[in-house]
Amino acid sequence: MDEILEKMKIFDENFAEIKDNIATAAKKSGRKAEDITLLAATKTVPAEVINYAFSKGLTHMGENRVQEYFEKLPHLTASLEQRHFIGHLQTNKVAKLVGTVSMIQSVGSERLAEEISKRSLEKGIVTPVLLEVNIGLEQSKSGAAPETIVSLAEKCGQLKGIKVEGLMAIPPIEEQNDKMREIFSNIYQLYIDIRDKKIDNIMMNTLSMGMSSDYELAIEEGATMVRVGSSLFGKRIYK
Ligand SMILES: *Cc1c(COP(=O)(O)O)cnc(C)c1O
């Protein structure tokens, strides 16, 4: 079967079940299904398949690479509000990206925050962002260490071209559920701590954590948004 049709079929088989699982996990944490946003992580997924998913009720997508995103963008039916950026972002790509997505979820440094703010102001807009926290991934370059996230938030609060709306995390995938649950719980605690500090111009309304293998756990521990790729579209085919 051709790759496009195959991925559409996989989406049809999985979408309803994932939405059910999200509703169940939301209930376990005392919330409603509508309180959780399912964002499809669409790296390597062809535009036709993404459009098909939106025609079936998907509401949010997130892309990882600026170049891949711009190749797909002219073919996408998703509105600006429905498109997020979730990948590692180099400062030299910021000018191009700003204004083409409704949120940049992967802001892990002051330098990147400043560049997004500057380029947004040049375009006369304010870009909603999430601060990316690096928990448990020692080798990873992306994301800010938990100890530095409050000071990053305070600095971001002074930048006029961005609006911090919450946190995003890509924790390492642990074999044991207990360990994974503990990591999600720690991230949630950090989110609450920052919210309680009531830092100027900083909102904590979105906690983006949980992927294909652990989105239910993440919701049980307080995620408001999950980013699911392979469970929606099947294994990624890198070309
Ligand atoms: C690819 C990706 C995901 C989704 O991963 P799956 O395990 O396929 O669900 C989520 N978040 C980010 C930042 C990603 O790059």
The ligand as an SDF file (V2000), in Angstrom:
LIG
                    3D

 15 15  0  0  0  0  0  0  0  0999 V2000
    8.5960   13.3190   17.8710 C   0  0  0  0  0  0  0  0  0  0  0  0
    8.1890   14.1090   19.0610 C   0  0  0  0  0  0  0  0  0  0  0  0
    7.0910   13.7500   19.8400 C   0  0  0  0  0  0  0  0  0  0  0  0
    6.2420   12.5250   19.5870 C   0  0  0  0  0  0  0  0  0  0  0  0
    6.9690   11.3340   19.7240 O   0  0  0  0  0  0  0  0  0  0  0  0
    6.2270    9.9110   19.6400 P   0  0  0  0  0  0  0  0  0  0  0  0
    6.9850    9.0680   20.5780 O   0  0  0  0  0  0  0  0  0  0  0  0
    6.3080    9.4660   18.2430 O   0  0  0  0  0  0  0  0  0  0  0  0
    4.8220   10.1110   20.0780 O   0  0  0  0  0  0  0  0  0  0  0  0
    6.7500   14.5810   20.8930 C   0  0  0  0  0  0  0  0  0  0  0  0
    7.4490   15.6890   21.1820 N   0  0  0  0  0  0  0  0  0  0  0  0
    8.5210   16.0650   20.4640 C   0  0  0  0  0  0  0  0  0  0  0  0
    9.2490   17.3040   20.8380 C   0  0  0  0  0  0  0  0  0  0  0  0
    8.9260   15.2750   19.3940 C   0  0  0  0  0  0  0  0  0  0  0  0
   10.0050   15.6460   18.6900 O   0  0  0  0  0  0  0  0  0  0  0  0
  1  2  1  0
  2  3  1  0
  2 14  2  0
  3  4  1  0
  3 10  2  0
  4  5  1  0
  5  6  1  0
  6  7  2  0
  6  8  1  0
  6  9  1  0
 10 11  1  0
 11 12  2  0
 12 13  1  0
 12 14  1  0
 14 15  1  0
M  END
$$$$
